Amino acid sequence: MDKEALRQFKESGYLVLTDFVSREACRGLIDRAEHIAECYVADGPLSFFTTDEARRSTDERFLASARDIALFFEDEAVIDGQLTMPPSAACNKIGHALHDLDPAFSAFSRTPDLERVARDVGLTDPLLLQSMFIFKNPRVGGRVDWHQDATFLYTDPVTVTGFWFALEDADRENGCLWVSPGGHAQGVRRRFLKGPTGDTWFVPGETPQLDISAPVPLEVPAGTLVVFDGCLPHFSAANRSSKRRCAYTLHLIERSAHYPADNWLQASEERPFRGFR
Ligand code: FE2
């Protein structure tokens, strides 16, 4: 990465790297995710994902998915507890340990090119913490409200860095990512905590409201990698279009940073957090 790109990353809190991965690699990852979704067999009530806090229910399945592979569905794809469409069309996302448990996702996530970018943006000994395949399906793909990833994956000092891969073309119509350039400078505004019995809550900082100014839509073609600072405010709108907008996200932290025991996502003895190798 050249000095100018790094300067831009430091100044705006994000970086857009087009043609980072091939369209074939994107297609391969989508095929794998569709396969995982279509193999889904309900073994109880469906799990949903929403960042709408009025409706948020952080259930046991969400917490258990930290070091597993679990599917979360769109509210609007379910009636009376039953999917109204095939699982891959109803799915919001698959998370959160695809990068460790699925060979295709591990290979996509652990490349020399990605390791180089991680080091270029300042992670000297990166750990791959969390992965999500996001479907953003046509018409039912839900909105993700403005947030900072450091709220959910806090380290001291803050080191979480997001790697967002567009697997399909993303634009305003199908719910592309929006960012608030420079917004990372406000630091993390609040934390999401998990207690020992699995209860979760937000702890506001002194000024919990996010400052959002001049939001920018990141309309990017498939194959683009967006790297963003864990304190950069970002959101994506609902997808009401007829065009899907699949993306894959990875969150990395610095191994030496303190990782609190009250973060929702915790390693286990059998499944520790791992780096690139
Ligand atoms: Fe995020």
Boltz pocket constraint, residues with backbone or C-beta under 6 A from the ligand:
constraints:
  - pocket:
      binder: B
      contacts: [[A, 147], [A, 148], [A, 149], [A, 234]]
      max_distance: 6.0
